[in-house]
Amino acid sequence: MGEFQVRKDWLAFCLPDISEAEVEAVGAAVRSGWWAKGPRTMEFEKQFAAYVGAKHCIGLNSCTAALHLALLTQGIGPGDEVITTPLTFASTANTILHVGATPVFADIDPDTGLIDPDEIEKKVTPRTRAVVPVHYSGLAADLGRIGEICDAHGLFLSEDAAHAVETRYNGELIGHHPRGAVSYSFYATKNLACGEGGALITDDDEIAARARVLSCHGMSAGAWNRYGKGGSWRYDIEEPGYKYNMFDIQAALALTQLARMDDMQRRRFEAVQVYEEAFAGVPELRLQKTPAYCHHSRHLYILRIVPERLSISRDQFIEELKARNVGVSVHFIALHTMSAYVGRFGYRSEDFPRAYAFSESEISLPLYSALGRENAAYVAEAVLDIVKKYRK
Ligand SMILES: *Cc1c(COP(=O)(O)O)cnc(C)c1O
């Protein structure tokens, strides 16, 4: 291999995959004059439910909203405990605090970054009401074991599927006939993106009905159409709800991306293949393992450095990548180390040692459908160049 050449332009960590179809769909939604929640949102709900194979889909403005609603439908609140992972984005646990309950962290499996069912079991108390596993990076959490724990203790299962569009557990898509509620994100960086957006999936009629009402101010069903000819001006507020619904311009983007999923996923996998081939057998790098039961959606490419084998820290490794014009990120800064959680619960970093060690050695490499093999090959070369320069 020749000398490494730094590219001229910055390679972004993540970019949306924009085709003419997205531009046309948004244009058509704008021209239709129906800008708020309407026919496109309902079409997306129908198509997304059919795609994952679930009875109900409620289109929302974020995954955070979906996670919040899932807990609200169960009446979870003050005095209750909800078990989740510290290796996640803030919303997963913030929403537990939003309902007034207490998030209880269970440590992860160091090979995958997924919540460890044995750790969940240790954290169950008489106050535990629910478990919120995260399908971290696009791997599936161990739903079989977690489901058994939920059964044994009468707990609600609320899956954080923000990374899990296209993830499969035992061959079935996440969200396929779920036992509780499943929350998706369509945030700009996610596998299926519409800028901001989310959905709640469930097979349970009561959960669906309650979440739908709560997602739109607590208005009685059908009130979204109160300005249409077939609609009625009369509505009731059944309880003080939230303003969480998806709207049609979002839905136009989401529908287009859903139709393009196969092609977009194929290109994600091409990039992953470049990384996996380049990093195989490099002792300074530790690759994520995929459990046998699981099909990885490849939302994130998780790379970990082996700190003992390098003369630079993870943070310096990131600086070296930046100097080579590669944008990277970290998923996640362990949530129990964040001020809001330290302040409230007095956590120390070592309280969840595996999540902390994982978080401190992790680097997320660029992975998106618009990345392309050549850019992935450049990133891989940059990583290997840094390893070569700083290996002990
Ligand atoms: C992105 C993300 C969320 C939040 O999604 P929003 O749609 O932005 O609310 C929740 N959980 C995880 C694990 C995420 O990565």
The ligand as an SDF file (V2000), in Angstrom:
LIG
                    3D

 15 15  0  0  0  0  0  0  0  0999 V2000
  -32.6470    8.8770   17.4700 C   0  0  0  0  0  0  0  0  0  0  0  0
  -32.9820    8.0930   18.6960 C   0  0  0  0  0  0  0  0  0  0  0  0
  -34.1180    8.3540   19.4540 C   0  0  0  0  0  0  0  0  0  0  0  0
  -34.9540    9.5950   19.2780 C   0  0  0  0  0  0  0  0  0  0  0  0
  -35.5330    9.7130   18.0550 O   0  0  0  0  0  0  0  0  0  0  0  0
  -36.3250   11.0710   17.6930 P   0  0  0  0  0  0  0  0  0  0  0  0
  -37.1470   10.6590   16.5200 O   0  0  0  0  0  0  0  0  0  0  0  0
  -35.2780   12.0750   17.3540 O   0  0  0  0  0  0  0  0  0  0  0  0
  -37.1310   11.4460   18.8550 O   0  0  0  0  0  0  0  0  0  0  0  0
  -34.4600    7.4940   20.4880 C   0  0  0  0  0  0  0  0  0  0  0  0
  -33.6950    6.4370   20.7780 N   0  0  0  0  0  0  0  0  0  0  0  0
  -32.5610    6.1690   20.1080 C   0  0  0  0  0  0  0  0  0  0  0  0
  -31.7650    4.9700   20.4830 C   0  0  0  0  0  0  0  0  0  0  0  0
  -32.1620    7.0010   19.0580 C   0  0  0  0  0  0  0  0  0  0  0  0
  -31.0110    6.7640   18.4160 O   0  0  0  0  0  0  0  0  0  0  0  0
  1  2  1  0
  2  3  1  0
  2 14  2  0
  3  4  1  0
  3 10  2  0
  4  5  1  0
  5  6  1  0
  6  7  2  0
  6  8  1  0
  6  9  1  0
 10 11  1  0
 11 12  2  0
 12 13  1  0
 12 14  1  0
 14 15  1  0
M  END
$$$$
